[in-house]
Every structure is written in C-alpha cells, then in structure tokens.
Amino acid sequence: MVRAQFRIRDVAQRAGVSPATVSRVLNGSATVGQAKRELVMAAIEELGYRPNRLASNFRRRQTEMIGVVVSDIENPHFTQMVRAVEDAAYLRGYRVLLCNTDEDPAKQRDYLGVLASERVSGVILSPTDRNAGEIAELLDHDIPVVAFDRSVADPRADMVLVENLTGTRIGVEHLLAGGHTRVGFLSGPAGVQTADERRLAYERAIAAAGLPSLVADGRFRAEGGERAATELLERGATALLSANNLMAIGALQAIKDQHLRIPDDVALVSVDDPPWARLTDPPLTTLAQPVREMAEAAVDLLLSRMGDHTSGPRQRLFQLELRHRGSCCRTGG
C-alpha cells in the first residue's frame, strides 16, 4: 500500500497551529512553547509525517543567497532582469543563484527544491506553473517569494507585475491609428499569464474596432515567431504586433524572406524593448517594460519581507511605455 504524502500544512492543520510553528519545531527552535510543541509532535506521529529533503535541510543556517528562477534565460527581458537583480542584491550583501526553467513545470519544481535545500533567504520567481506546491512549501518555511512578471496562486507571495491589458491595447490602437485594418497578433503559449493577458487585450481592441482577429501562436520563441508571422502575412496582415521580443526577431526574418519592406509593406510593433530594437532598419517601435525598475522593486520587496513575515502581501504594478520609432509609420489599407 502506498503511504500518503503529507506536508507541513497537513501537520499544522492536525495540530491546530500555523505551518511556521511546525517549521520551528522541526528546526528545534526554542521559541515554540511546550504545549504547542507537544501538539505538533503528536500530529507528526499520528500522520506518520516524515520531513522531505526540503524540510530536513532547514536545520542548516539560512544563507545570504537569493534564488532567481526565470522561464527563459535566452530572452533579453529576463537577461536584463537577472542582471538588475544581481546588481541590487550584491549591493545589499546578497549573492544570487540563477535557475532557468525553459517554461517546463518539472524543471521549476526541481529548481525550487534545490533552492529550498540550499536554504536561500528568498526567491524571485517568474513562474511557469503558478500553482506549484513548492511555492507554498517555501512560504510555509518562512522563505519569502516575490513573483516577477507573472503572478502566483499563493496569496502570501508579493508580486511585481506589468499592466499588460492597458499597454497592449495602446499598441493595437497605435497601429489602428495608422490606418491598418488587418492587424495580426503573434501570441505566446496559452496558459502563460503574460501571453493570455496580451492576447486578451489585442482581441478586445480589435473587436472594439469592428475588425477581424488575426492570431497565430509563436510560443514566445524566435522560430515560433517566424512561423506565426509567415502565417499572418499570408492571411493578409498589413501590421504585426508581437507579444515579446524573441517572436519579433522571427517576424523580422519572415518579413525579410517575403521580400517585404518595413513600414511600407508591413508595420511591426513588439512588446519588450531589447537593446537591438534601435539598431534595426528602420528602428523597431516597442512597448517597453521598465525591467530594471521592476527588478529593483522585486529585490526591495524580498529583503523587506525577510524581516517581516506578518504583514499582508504587497504588489507593485508597472506600465508598458510606447516607444514610437520607424517600424510603423505607414498608413495602412
């Protein structure tokens, strides 16, 4: 018979105490009173709870390390974010452990387990799986989590997010104002918060204008963006809005392969403003995220949470900024 897998939260519920109290008992903390300690130990015995690797390593002293988990390190958006986090953390005496999930929930689980076993002081996470139980496990053990760019389901986590709905709508309306009536959208993978929000904003703006929706999934990758842009151009799109910068690279390749000119034959706008955006010919119009400010806010939230596990969750919301350049100045038809 397979033994049920109980977690700290199950022990806490059985004992009538908080998960943090259970964690302190497991850590041998002297701050827990005898009565509560006995309740916890009785619950552990009744459930047959056995600490996993995450829990067993919590007897070690917490390190001055911050875990940073990103979904795609090849994406300049996350490369810039990691650099800014490392800068801000280093100035405050912390070092960074970097993990890349490749949008794979299994890799996210593994890396969160590694960070827990290393007893990091906190985690900044751009989640692939916002509902992962390992996020709750970290928070149960008083390791603060700040969600970056995408939210997590656990209400105890702090968050640093971008207002995708308004920003993407502005991008669509910018193309519509140029006279384009067939605006195609290069979408990210369904189920990823940023992809879903940006697609929703596009569809709402297009519907409000009474125009047909032209969407193709580029999976947030350059090669996917090339395929999606090719499809949309074949469907008659005169303007393209890319939901991230990697797909914009693919769109540029597709436009080149079809011997089209920007902006005379097709306009192009992209979410994200990577350094190369100003080097294309013509320069790329973008919806820029304030990545460095967002990263610094994430570090500030994380460090302040390390000293305060009692206050309610906090959220910082940033705006996308339209940076008009030469890739969408033609009046479409």
C-alpha positions, -999 to 999 in steps of 0.1 A, spaced: 0 0 0 13 35 -9 18 57 21 0 91 19 23 120 13 17 146 40 30 181 40 38 206 68 4 222 62 -13 189 70 6 186 102 -3 222 111 -40 216 104 -40 185 126 -22 203 154 -42 235 151 -11 257 147 5 276 118 28 260 93 55 283 105 51 269 140 56 233 126 87 245 108 101 260 140 95 227 159 113 208 131 142 232 133 145 227 170 136 264 177 133 273 214 107 300 206 78 275 205 61 268 238 60 233 252 22 229 248 23 237 210 54 216 206 36 186 220 6 192 197 29 193 167 48 162 177 16 143 183 3 153 148 36 142 133 32 109 149 -5 104 140 1 113 103 34 94 101 49 126 86 85 124 75 103 156 65 114 156 29 147 169 17 134 205 18 124 202 55 154 182 66 178 208 54 162 236 74 183 228 104 211 245 84 217 282 89 200 303 63 224 315 36 227 351 23 216 338 -11 187 349 -32 173 324 -57 162 338 -91 141 315 -112 133 326 -148 114 310 -176 138 316 -204 173 330 -199 177 334 -237 150 361 -236 168 395 -233 139 406 -210 150 380 -184 187 385 -190 183 422 -182 161 413 -152 187 389 -138 215 415 -142 195 442 -124 185 418 -96 222 407 -91 233 444 -90 207 453 -64 212 422 -43 250 424 -44 250 460 -30 229 447 -1 253 418 7 234 390 -10 245 367 -38 223 352 -65 216 316 -75 201 315 -110 178 288 -124 163 286 -159 131 265 -163 126 267 -201 88 270 -194 89 235 -180 69 229 -148 90 199 -139 122 219 -141 106 246 -120 97 220 -93 133 207 -93 149 241 -90 126 253 -62 135 221 -44 172 229 -49 168 265 -36 149 252 -6 177 227 2 203 254 -2 183 274 25 182 306 4 170 337 21 143 343 -5 132 336 -41 123 358 -70 103 337 -94 89 341 -129 66 311 -127 58 286 -154 34 268 -130 18 295 -108 0 268 -87 32 247 -79 30 233 -44 67 240 -39 59 277 -38 37 271 -8 64 249 8 89 277 6 64 302 22 55 276 48 91 276 59 93 314 61 113 318 28 97 348 11 87 346 -25 83 375 -49 66 367 -82 81 386 -111 63 394 -144 37 367 -137 16 361 -106 14 330 -84 -16 315 -69 -5 315 -32 -18 348 -17 11 351 7 36 359 -21 45 395 -30 43 404 -67 59 427 -93 38 428 -124 32 448 -156 -2 461 -166 -4 441 -198 -40 448 -207 -37 486 -210 -2 485 -226 -11 460 -253 -43 479 -261 -22 511 -266 0 491 -291 -30 479 -311 -46 513 -311 -13 528 -323 -14 505 -354 -51 512 -359 -45 550 -358 -20 544 -387 -49 532 -408 -42 494 -406 -74 473 -407 -57 439 -408 -35 438 -376 -20 404 -369 -10 393 -334 19 370 -325 8 353 -293 27 334 -266 17 300 -253 -18 296 -238 -18 293 -201 11 317 -195 -2 347 -178 16 374 -199 6 356 -231 -30 353 -221 -33 389 -209 -17 404 -241 -39 382 -264 -70 393 -245 -61 429 -248 -55 425 -285 -88 407 -291 -107 433 -271 -92 462 -290 -97 446 -324 -133 437 -315 -140 473 -304 -128 485 -338 -151 460 -356 -121 443 -373 -112 407 -378 -90 390 -353 -58 375 -368 -38 355 -342 -10 329 -345 9 313 -316 46 319 -317 53 302 -284 74 332 -272 103 318 -293 121 333 -324 114 303 -346 78 303 -335 75 339 -343 88 333 -378 62 307 -384 34 328 -369 44 359 -388 46 340 -421 11 326 -415 -3 361 -406 13 377 -436 -2 350 -459 -36 358 -443 -33 394 -454 -20 412 -423 -5 446 -430 7 451 -395 20 428 -368 21 431 -330 45 407 -313 38 397 -277 75 395 -269 109 404 -284 120 369 -294 90 365 -316 97 399 -331 131 385 -343 112 358 -360 88 383 -375 117 403 -389 130 372 -406 97 363 -421 92 398 -434 127 396 -450 121 362 -465 89 375 -482 109 405 -496 86 430 -478 96 464 -466 91 479 -431 70 500 -428 60 504 -465 46 469 -468 41 458 -432 42 476 -399 57 460 -368 54 467 -331 68 445 -302 63 441 -265 98 445 -248 125 469 -258 157 450 -262 190 469 -270 189 458 -306 154 474 -312 171 507 -321 196 490 -344 171 475 -369 164 494 -402 141 511 -395 143 511 -357 116 490 -340 86 505 -323 82 489 -289 60 486 -258 89 488 -232 88 473 -198 108 491 -171 128 460 -164 155 474 -142 130 493 -120 109 462 -118 139 441 -107 150 466 -81 114 467 -67 114 428 -65 147 429 -45 133 456 -22 101 437 -16 121 405 -9 145 420 15 118 439 34 98 407 36 127 388 52 123 410 83 85 410 83 66 378 78 34 391 94 22 419 71 -2 413 42 10 407 6 22 436 -15 21 442 -52 39 467 -74 23 473 -108 43 489 -137 31 502 -171 42 495 -206 56 525 -224 50 530 -262 83 540 -278 75 551 -313 102 545 -339 102 540 -376 87 505 -380 50 515 -381 47 550 -396 30 539 -428 -8 545 -432 -22 510 -440 -51 499 -460 
